[in-house]
């Protein structure tokens, strides 16, 4: 079928693992799936050239940048998000309603795991612990999703159902109410 748009961000900490695992995983996806992959990958500036070369060698269309200025557009266009599971990231994924593979930061006192768990329990995302985040594991996931897009559509709906787009307004109202006491 059509393009399979994947967005990868690493966040401010621990982004290097995405620079090594994701391009290698894309190269392990079956050859008939690779032409459909359209990857946008945010990675550390020091990794950009090497990551571009890895995607090029694998025959994968990829936009690789140290900073994505049009993040809302890229997130809105992706069919799968891959990245860390900080609280803001998980909230954005839920509000936009995008399926995600979260790789919680290893040394975050389980905080990122718990953030991601909210969406995974409702089948809007998947968690791959960092120690299991291998090119082979990720390639298998991407292949499965490419062959069964209904899985991603269902996960997107589940993620969106978790989103709380009015959360900031609700919080501000609560603060105002408490301040008036």
Residue frames as a rotation matrix with the C-alpha (Angstrom) as fourth column:
UNK 1
0.579 0.815 0.000 0.00
0.815 -0.579 0.000 0.00
0.000 0.000 -1.000 0.00
UNK 2
0.779 -0.174 0.602 1.15
0.078 -0.926 -0.368 3.60
0.622 0.334 -0.708 0.61
UNK 3
-0.210 -0.917 0.340 3.97
-0.212 -0.296 -0.931 5.24
0.954 -0.267 -0.132 2.50
UNK 4
0.607 0.233 -0.760 4.58
0.664 0.375 0.646 4.24
0.436 -0.897 0.073 6.10
UNK 5
0.207 -0.471 0.858 5.67
-0.182 -0.880 -0.439 7.44
0.961 -0.066 -0.268 7.89
UNK 6
0.518 -0.160 -0.840 7.73
0.795 0.453 0.403 6.93
0.316 -0.877 0.362 11.04
UNK 7
0.517 -0.327 0.791 8.90
-0.344 -0.926 -0.158 9.71
0.784 -0.190 -0.591 13.36
UNK 8
0.388 -0.489 -0.781 11.83
0.817 0.575 0.046 9.11
0.427 -0.656 0.622 15.69
UNK 9
0.439 -0.357 0.825 12.96
-0.436 -0.887 -0.152 11.49
0.786 -0.293 -0.545 18.41
UNK 10
-0.076 -0.577 -0.813 15.45
0.519 0.674 -0.526 10.82
0.851 -0.462 0.248 21.15
UNK 11
0.908 0.370 -0.198 14.74
0.366 -0.466 0.806 13.60
0.205 -0.804 -0.558 23.56
UNK 12
0.653 -0.671 0.351 17.49
-0.648 -0.735 -0.201 15.45
0.393 -0.096 -0.915 25.34
UNK 13
-0.074 -0.678 0.732 18.90
-0.875 0.396 0.278 12.35
-0.478 -0.620 -0.623 27.05
UNK 14
-0.291 -0.127 0.948 19.87
-0.107 0.989 0.100 9.01
-0.951 -0.072 -0.302 25.64
UNK 15
0.586 0.568 -0.577 19.22
-0.587 -0.194 -0.786 9.78
-0.558 0.800 0.220 21.97
UNK 16
-0.324 -0.842 -0.432 22.27
-0.921 0.177 0.346 7.88
-0.215 0.510 -0.833 20.75
UNK 17
-0.583 0.130 0.802 20.55
-0.021 0.984 -0.175 4.50
-0.812 -0.119 -0.572 21.06
UNK 18
0.544 0.838 0.048 18.01
0.104 -0.011 -0.994 5.60
-0.833 0.546 -0.093 18.43
UNK 19
0.413 -0.482 -0.773 20.84
-0.859 -0.489 -0.154 6.67
-0.304 0.727 -0.616 16.12
UNK 20
-0.692 -0.721 -0.017 22.27
-0.693 0.658 0.296 3.16
-0.203 0.217 -0.955 16.17
UNK 21
-0.626 0.456 0.633 19.23
0.150 0.867 -0.475 0.88
-0.765 -0.202 -0.611 16.53
UNK 22
0.320 0.926 -0.200 16.63
-0.091 -0.180 -0.979 2.50
-0.943 0.331 0.027 14.24
UNK 23
0.230 -0.223 -0.947 18.65
-0.952 -0.252 -0.172 2.80
-0.201 0.942 -0.270 10.99
UNK 24
-0.833 -0.553 -0.022 19.96
-0.550 0.822 0.148 -0.74
-0.064 0.136 -0.989 11.42
UNK 25
-0.441 0.767 0.466 16.41
0.145 0.573 -0.806 -1.99
-0.886 -0.288 -0.364 12.10
UNK 26
0.428 0.604 -0.672 15.14
-0.548 -0.418 -0.725 -0.24
-0.719 0.679 0.152 8.97
UNK 27
-0.202 -0.618 -0.760 17.81
-0.977 0.184 0.110 -2.08
0.072 0.765 -0.641 6.99
UNK 28
-0.955 -0.131 0.268 16.58
-0.189 0.960 -0.206 -5.40
-0.230 -0.247 -0.941 8.42
UNK 29
0.017 1.000 -0.017 12.96
-0.444 -0.007 -0.896 -4.82
-0.896 0.023 0.443 7.40
UNK 30
0.024 0.008 1.000 12.07
0.646 0.763 -0.022 -7.09
-0.763 0.646 0.013 4.46
UNK 31
-0.841 -0.542 0.010 13.07
0.339 -0.512 0.789 -5.60
-0.422 0.667 0.614 1.10
UNK 32
-0.456 0.725 0.516 9.49
0.711 -0.051 0.701 -5.40
0.535 0.686 -0.493 -0.15
UNK 33
0.530 0.633 -0.564 8.55
0.847 -0.424 0.321 -3.15
-0.035 -0.648 -0.761 2.82
UNK 34
-0.259 -0.789 -0.558 11.57
0.769 -0.518 0.375 -0.78
-0.584 -0.332 0.741 2.70
UNK 35
-0.768 -0.067 0.637 10.38
0.530 -0.626 0.572 1.33
0.360 0.777 0.516 -0.28
UNK 36
0.265 0.952 0.154 7.28
0.571 -0.284 0.770 2.24
0.777 -0.116 -0.619 1.74
UNK 37
0.263 -0.210 -0.942 9.26
0.937 -0.176 0.301 3.53
-0.229 -0.962 0.151 4.72
UNK 38
0.188 -0.181 0.965 9.48
0.314 -0.920 -0.234 7.29
0.931 0.347 -0.117 5.02
UNK 39
0.296 -0.183 -0.938 11.45
0.944 0.205 0.258 8.17
0.145 -0.962 0.233 8.13
UNK 40
0.438 -0.234 0.868 11.90
-0.205 -0.966 -0.157 11.46
0.876 -0.110 -0.471 9.94
UNK 41
0.479 -0.400 -0.782 14.64
0.791 0.583 0.187 11.06
0.381 -0.707 0.595 12.53
UNK 42
0.711 -0.297 0.637 15.73
-0.455 -0.885 0.095 13.67
0.536 -0.358 -0.765 15.05
UNK 43
0.680 -0.558 -0.476 19.16
0.695 0.697 0.176 12.78
0.234 -0.451 0.862 16.42
UNK 44
0.498 -0.575 -0.649 22.18
0.296 -0.591 0.751 14.46
-0.815 -0.566 -0.124 18.00
UNK 45
0.804 -0.199 -0.560 24.03
-0.541 -0.636 -0.550 16.75
-0.247 0.745 -0.619 15.58
UNK 46
-0.202 -0.973 0.110 27.16
-0.853 0.230 0.469 14.61
-0.482 0.000 -0.876 15.93
UNK 47
-0.406 0.105 0.908 25.21
0.105 0.992 -0.068 11.58
-0.908 0.067 -0.414 14.60
UNK 48
0.406 0.754 -0.516 23.45
-0.431 -0.340 -0.836 13.18
-0.806 0.561 0.187 11.61
UNK 49
0.013 -0.445 -0.896 25.93
-1.000 -0.013 -0.008 12.26
-0.008 0.896 -0.445 8.86
UNK 50
-0.910 -0.395 0.124 26.38
-0.403 0.914 -0.047 8.67
-0.094 -0.093 -0.991 10.05
UNK 51
-0.340 0.869 0.359 22.61
0.082 0.408 -0.909 8.15
-0.937 -0.280 -0.210 10.43
UNK 52
0.406 0.439 -0.801 21.94
-0.720 -0.386 -0.577 9.58
-0.562 0.811 0.160 6.95
UNK 53
-0.380 -0.661 -0.647 24.54
-0.911 0.388 0.138 7.20
0.160 0.642 -0.750 5.52
UNK 54
-0.871 0.103 0.480 23.02
-0.113 0.910 -0.400 4.17
-0.478 -0.402 -0.781 7.31
UNK 55
0.152 0.988 0.028 19.58
-0.071 0.039 -0.997 4.94
-0.986 0.149 0.076 5.88
UNK 56
0.278 -0.108 -0.954 21.06
-0.918 -0.321 -0.231 5.58
-0.282 0.941 -0.188 2.42
UNK 57
-0.737 -0.649 -0.192 22.85
-0.676 0.718 0.166 2.22
0.030 0.251 -0.967 2.43
UNK 58
-0.706 0.547 0.449 19.62
0.185 0.755 -0.629 0.48
-0.683 -0.361 -0.634 3.46
UNK 59
-0.841 0.384 0.381 17.70
0.374 -0.096 0.923 2.21
0.391 0.918 -0.063 0.66
UNK 60
-0.032 0.822 -0.569 15.40
0.991 -0.048 -0.124 4.03
-0.129 -0.568 -0.813 3.09
UNK 61
-0.016 0.126 0.992 13.99
0.346 -0.930 0.123 7.52
0.938 0.345 -0.028 2.47
UNK 62
0.256 0.044 -0.966 14.90
0.967 -0.010 0.256 9.53
0.002 -0.999 -0.045 5.54
UNK 63
0.397 -0.142 0.907 14.99
-0.029 -0.989 -0.143 13.09
0.917 0.030 -0.397 6.72
UNK 64
0.314 -0.417 -0.853 17.59
0.916 0.371 0.156 13.31
0.252 -0.830 0.498 9.50
UNK 65
0.166 -0.190 0.968 18.03
-0.006 -0.981 -0.192 16.49
0.986 0.026 -0.164 11.53
UNK 66
-0.766 -0.462 -0.446 19.30
0.453 0.104 -0.885 17.54
0.456 -0.881 0.130 14.95
UNK 67
-0.719 0.601 -0.348 16.15
0.029 -0.475 -0.880 19.62
-0.694 -0.643 0.324 15.44
UNK 68
-0.547 0.637 0.543 12.72
0.807 0.232 0.542 19.40
0.220 0.735 -0.641 13.85
UNK 69
-0.989 0.123 -0.079 11.17
-0.102 -0.969 -0.227 22.86
-0.105 -0.216 0.971 13.51
UNK 70
-0.322 0.923 -0.211 7.81
-0.847 -0.181 0.499 21.61
0.423 0.339 0.841 12.25
UNK 71
-0.977 -0.161 0.141 7.27
-0.212 0.824 -0.526 18.95
-0.032 -0.543 -0.839 14.91
UNK 72
-0.263 0.951 0.163 3.49
-0.405 0.044 -0.913 19.34
-0.876 -0.306 0.373 14.97
UNK 73
0.342 0.343 -0.875 3.35
-0.936 0.038 -0.351 18.70
-0.087 0.939 0.333 11.23
UNK 74
-0.493 -0.627 -0.603 5.68
-0.660 0.721 -0.210 15.70
0.566 0.295 -0.770 11.44
UNK 75
-0.903 0.212 0.373 3.81
-0.192 0.577 -0.794 14.22
-0.383 -0.789 -0.480 14.38
UNK 76
0.022 0.987 -0.161 0.50
-0.603 -0.115 -0.789 14.74
-0.798 0.115 0.592 12.63
UNK 77
0.337 0.062 -0.939 1.76
-0.928 0.189 -0.321 12.99
0.158 0.980 0.121 9.50
UNK 78
-0.705 -0.703 -0.089 3.39
-0.679 0.707 -0.198 9.99
0.203 -0.079 -0.976 11.14
UNK 79
0.366 0.782 -0.505 1.75
-0.526 0.621 0.581 6.60
0.768 0.053 0.639 11.43
UNK 80
0.690 -0.223 -0.689 4.19
0.625 0.665 0.410 5.48
0.366 -0.713 0.598 14.12
UNK 81
0.586 -0.538 0.606 6.22
-0.639 -0.767 -0.063 7.39
0.499 -0.350 -0.793 16.69
UNK 82
0.553 -0.511 -0.658 9.37
0.644 0.763 -0.052 5.88
0.529 -0.395 0.751 18.21
UNK 83
-0.069 -0.624 0.779 11.04
-0.192 -0.758 -0.624 7.60
0.979 -0.192 -0.068 21.15
UNK 84
-0.933 -0.287 -0.216 11.44
0.187 0.126 -0.974 8.13
0.307 -0.949 -0.064 24.86
UNK 85
-0.023 0.988 -0.151 8.44
0.634 0.131 0.762 8.38
0.773 -0.078 -0.630 27.15
UNK 86
-0.963 -0.224 -0.153 8.83
0.267 -0.680 -0.683 11.59
0.048 -0.698 0.714 29.07
UNK 87
-0.377 0.884 -0.275 5.56
0.564 -0.016 -0.825 12.95
-0.734 -0.466 -0.493 30.44
UNK 88
-0.095 0.333 -0.938 5.21
-0.493 -0.834 -0.246 15.70
-0.865 0.439 0.244 27.83
UNK 89
-0.802 -0.252 -0.542 5.97
-0.598 0.346 0.723 13.34
0.005 0.904 -0.428 24.95
UNK 90
-0.854 0.519 0.019 3.39
0.514 0.850 -0.114 10.80
-0.075 -0.088 -0.993 26.13
UNK 91
-0.161 0.823 -0.544 0.79
0.311 -0.481 -0.820 13.56
-0.936 -0.302 -0.179 26.60
UNK 92
-0.296 -0.002 -0.955 1.45
-0.747 -0.622 0.233 14.91
-0.595 0.783 0.183 23.09
UNK 93
-0.967 -0.078 -0.242 1.22
-0.212 0.772 0.600 11.44
0.140 0.631 -0.763 21.54
UNK 94
-0.616 0.785 -0.065 -2.11
0.681 0.489 -0.545 10.87
-0.396 -0.380 -0.836 23.30
UNK 95
-0.067 0.621 -0.781 -3.63
-0.052 -0.784 -0.619 14.22
-0.996 -0.001 0.085 22.33
UNK 96
-0.360 -0.138 -0.923 -2.61
-0.882 -0.274 0.385 13.82
-0.305 0.952 -0.023 18.69
UNK 97
0.588 0.635 0.501 -3.61
-0.497 0.772 -0.396 10.16
-0.638 -0.016 0.770 18.73
UNK 98
0.305 -0.580 -0.755 -0.53
-0.816 0.249 -0.521 8.48
0.491 0.775 -0.398 17.33
UNK 99
0.982 -0.067 -0.177 0.55
0.135 0.906 0.402 4.93
0.134 -0.418 0.898 18.04
UNK 100
0.446 -0.855 0.263 3.97
-0.829 -0.506 -0.239 4.76
0.337 -0.111 -0.935 19.61
UNK 101
0.559 -0.482 -0.675 6.82
0.564 0.817 -0.117 2.50
0.608 -0.315 0.729 20.51
UNK 102
0.759 -0.279 0.588 8.25
-0.555 -0.749 0.361 3.90
0.340 -0.601 -0.724 23.71
UNK 103
0.248 -0.776 -0.579 11.75
0.557 0.604 -0.570 3.08
0.793 -0.181 0.582 24.91
UNK 104
0.978 0.202 0.048 11.86
0.079 -0.574 0.815 4.39
0.192 -0.794 -0.577 28.49
UNK 105
0.226 -0.923 0.311 15.13
-0.624 -0.383 -0.681 5.95
0.748 -0.040 -0.663 29.58
UNK 106
0.090 -0.250 -0.964 16.97
0.322 0.923 -0.209 3.28
0.943 -0.292 0.163 31.52
UNK 107
-0.609 -0.436 -0.663 17.93
0.754 -0.056 -0.655 5.42
0.248 -0.898 0.363 34.52
UNK 108
-0.598 0.472 0.648 14.76
-0.262 -0.879 0.398 7.42
0.757 0.068 0.649 35.04
UNK 109
-0.909 0.198 0.366 13.59
-0.331 0.192 -0.924 5.72
-0.253 -0.961 -0.109 38.26
UNK 110
-0.683 0.629 0.373 10.89
0.686 0.727 0.029 3.91
-0.253 0.275 -0.928 36.24
UNK 111
-0.317 0.556 -0.768 9.25
-0.053 -0.819 -0.572 7.29
-0.947 -0.141 0.290 35.72
UNK 112
-0.519 0.093 -0.850 9.28
-0.831 -0.288 0.477 6.99
-0.200 0.953 0.226 31.91
UNK 113
-0.944 0.222 -0.243 8.05
0.148 0.946 0.289 3.41
0.294 0.237 -0.926 32.08
UNK 114
-0.501 0.790 -0.352 5.08
0.633 0.058 -0.772 4.52
-0.590 -0.610 -0.530 34.19
UNK 115
-0.373 0.337 -0.864 4.36
-0.511 -0.852 -0.112 7.39
-0.774 0.400 0.490 31.78
UNK 116
-0.698 0.009 -0.716 4.21
-0.684 0.284 0.672 4.99
0.209 0.959 -0.192 28.84
UNK 117
-0.958 0.288 -0.001 2.25
0.271 0.900 -0.343 2.37
-0.097 -0.328 -0.939 30.73
UNK 118
-0.346 0.872 -0.345 -0.87
-0.200 -0.428 -0.882 4.54
-0.917 -0.237 0.322 30.66
UNK 119
0.052 0.348 -0.936 -1.05
-0.970 -0.206 -0.130 4.26
-0.238 0.915 0.326 26.87
UNK 120
-0.746 -0.384 -0.544 0.15
-0.540 0.827 0.157 0.66
0.389 0.411 -0.824 26.68
UNK 121
-0.842 0.485 0.238 -2.54
0.102 0.575 -0.812 -0.55
-0.530 -0.659 -0.533 29.09
UNK 122
0.157 0.942 -0.297 -5.12
-0.204 -0.263 -0.943 0.95
-0.966 0.208 0.151 26.75
UNK 123
0.147 -0.198 0.969 -3.41
0.729 0.684 0.029 -0.52
-0.668 0.702 0.244 23.67
UNK 124
0.979 0.169 -0.113 -2.34
0.069 -0.799 -0.598 2.85
-0.191 0.578 -0.794 22.25
UNK 125
0.390 -0.916 -0.092 1.38
-0.871 -0.335 -0.360 2.15
0.299 0.221 -0.928 22.46
UNK 126
0.828 -0.285 -0.483 4.03
0.319 0.948 -0.011 -0.49
0.461 -0.145 0.876 23.03
UNK 127
0.671 -0.684 0.288 6.96
-0.695 -0.443 0.566 -0.42
-0.259 -0.580 -0.773 25.43
UNK 128
0.694 -0.615 -0.375 10.31
0.320 0.729 -0.605 -1.91
0.645 0.300 0.703 24.48
UNK 129
0.866 -0.449 -0.220 12.68
0.112 -0.254 0.961 -1.80
-0.488 -0.856 -0.170 27.45
UNK 130
0.583 -0.671 -0.458 16.03
-0.798 -0.579 -0.168 -0.34
-0.153 0.463 -0.873 26.43
UNK 131
-0.343 -0.780 0.523 17.85
-0.631 0.604 0.487 -3.64
-0.696 -0.163 -0.700 27.00
UNK 132
-0.132 0.379 0.916 15.47
0.493 0.827 -0.271 -5.33
-0.860 0.415 -0.296 24.52
UNK 133
0.760 0.369 -0.535 15.51
-0.183 -0.669 -0.720 -2.47
-0.624 0.645 -0.441 21.99
UNK 134
-0.320 -0.861 0.395 17.53
0.151 0.365 0.919 -4.22
-0.935 0.354 0.013 19.32
UNK 135
-0.615 0.062 -0.786 17.53
-0.735 -0.407 0.542 -3.78
-0.287 0.911 0.296 15.55
UNK 136
-0.926 0.253 -0.279 16.00
0.090 0.868 0.488 -7.25
0.366 0.427 -0.827 15.17
UNK 137
-0.518 0.762 -0.389 13.16
0.734 0.162 -0.659 -6.58
-0.439 -0.627 -0.644 17.63
UNK 138
-0.250 0.410 -0.877 12.35
-0.204 -0.908 -0.366 -3.21
-0.946 0.088 0.311 16.09
UNK 139
-0.811 -0.077 -0.580 12.54
-0.584 0.047 0.810 -4.56
-0.035 0.996 -0.083 12.52
UNK 140
-0.831 0.543 -0.124 10.01
0.535 0.840 0.094 -7.25
0.155 0.012 -0.988 13.47
UNK 141
-0.254 0.751 -0.610 7.65
0.530 -0.420 -0.737 -4.62
-0.809 -0.510 -0.291 14.91
UNK 142
-0.395 0.063 -0.916 7.95
-0.560 -0.808 0.186 -2.35
-0.728 0.586 0.354 11.85
UNK 143
-0.948 0.029 -0.318 7.36
-0.245 0.572 0.782 -5.28
0.205 0.819 -0.535 9.50
UNK 144
-0.630 0.754 -0.183 4.27
0.758 0.547 -0.356 -6.35
-0.169 -0.363 -0.916 11.47
UNK 145
-0.128 0.597 -0.792 2.82
0.219 -0.762 -0.610 -2.84
-0.967 -0.252 -0.033 11.44
UNK 146
-0.631 -0.166 -0.758 3.57
-0.635 -0.451 0.627 -2.35
-0.446 0.877 0.179 7.73
UNK 147
-0.929 0.249 -0.274 1.75
0.013 0.762 0.647 -5.58
0.370 0.598 -0.711 6.90
UNK 148
-0.212 0.871 -0.443 -1.15
0.924 0.326 0.200 -4.98
0.319 -0.367 -0.874 9.32
UNK 149
-0.785 -0.172 0.595 -1.96
0.119 -0.985 -0.128 -1.24
0.608 -0.030 0.794 9.30
UNK 150
0.299 0.952 0.064 -5.22
0.011 -0.070 0.997 -1.91
0.954 -0.297 -0.032 11.16
UNK 151
0.227 -0.313 -0.922 -3.08
0.937 0.327 0.120 -2.52
0.264 -0.892 0.367 14.28
UNK 152
-0.807 -0.587 -0.069 -1.76
0.589 -0.787 -0.185 1.03
0.054 -0.190 0.980 14.03
UNK 153
-0.478 0.713 0.513 -5.19
-0.128 -0.634 0.763 2.50
0.869 0.298 0.394 13.29
UNK 154
0.505 0.663 -0.554 -6.62
0.421 0.371 0.828 0.79
0.754 -0.651 -0.092 16.36
UNK 155
-0.086 -0.641 -0.763 -3.68
0.996 -0.062 -0.060 1.93
-0.009 -0.765 0.644 18.52
UNK 156
-0.850 -0.194 0.491 -4.07
0.283 -0.952 0.115 5.50
0.445 0.236 0.864 17.22
UNK 157
0.051 0.957 0.285 -7.73
-0.105 -0.278 0.955 5.53
0.993 -0.079 0.087 18.28
UNK 158
0.551 0.098 -0.829 -6.81
0.722 0.442 0.532 4.10
0.418 -0.892 0.173 21.68
UNK 159
-0.527 -0.805 -0.271 -4.07
0.847 -0.474 -0.241 6.69
0.066 -0.356 0.932 22.17
UNK 160
-0.671 0.330 0.664 -6.42
-0.003 -0.897 0.442 9.51
0.741 0.295 0.603 21.19
UNK 161
0.405 0.883 -0.237 -8.98
0.215 0.160 0.963 8.25
0.889 -0.441 -0.125 23.71
UNK 162
0.234 -0.426 -0.874 -6.34
0.971 0.151 0.186 8.76
0.053 -0.892 0.449 26.42
UNK 163
-0.613 -0.576 0.541 -5.57
0.609 -0.781 -0.141 12.31
0.504 0.243 0.829 25.33
UNK 164
0.247 0.639 -0.729 -6.70
0.912 -0.408 -0.049 15.24
-0.329 -0.652 -0.683 27.41
UNK 165
-0.241 -0.404 0.883 -6.47
0.801 -0.596 -0.054 18.31
0.548 0.694 0.467 25.16
UNK 166
0.466 0.489 0.738 -8.14
-0.001 -0.833 0.553 20.51
0.885 -0.259 -0.388 27.78
UNK 167
0.379 -0.338 -0.862 -5.74
0.859 0.475 0.191 19.52
0.345 -0.813 0.470 30.58
UNK 168
-0.705 -0.702 0.106 -3.93
0.624 -0.684 -0.377 22.88
0.337 -0.200 0.920 30.69
UNK 169
-0.377 0.666 0.643 -7.21
-0.300 -0.745 0.596 24.78
0.876 0.032 0.481 30.88
UNK 170
0.618 0.620 -0.484 -8.47
0.193 0.478 0.857 22.46
0.762 -0.623 0.175 33.65
UNK 171
-0.008 -0.726 -0.688 -5.24
0.968 0.167 -0.188 22.85
0.251 -0.667 0.701 35.60
UNK 172
-0.810 -0.275 0.517 -5.36
0.231 -0.961 -0.150 26.65
0.538 -0.002 0.843 35.27
UNK 173
0.088 0.936 0.341 -8.96
-0.302 -0.302 0.904 26.65
0.949 -0.182 0.256 36.52
UNK 174
0.599 0.074 -0.797 -7.99
0.611 0.602 0.515 24.54
0.518 -0.795 0.316 39.52
UNK 175
-0.473 -0.846 -0.246 -5.08
0.846 -0.358 -0.394 26.85
0.245 -0.394 0.886 40.33
UNK 176
-0.632 0.305 0.712 -7.35
-0.136 -0.949 0.286 29.89
0.763 0.084 0.641 40.08
UNK 177
0.485 0.862 -0.147 -9.93
-0.059 0.200 0.978 28.23
0.872 -0.466 0.148 42.34
UNK 178
0.373 -0.426 -0.825 -7.27
0.878 0.449 0.165 27.33
0.300 -0.786 0.541 44.92
UNK 179
-0.695 -0.676 0.247 -5.74
0.594 -0.732 -0.332 30.82
0.405 -0.084 0.910 44.76
UNK 180
-0.248 0.702 0.668 -9.14
-0.246 -0.712 0.657 32.35
0.937 -0.002 0.349 45.54
UNK 181
0.508 0.468 -0.723 -9.44
0.490 0.534 0.689 30.35
0.709 -0.704 0.042 48.78
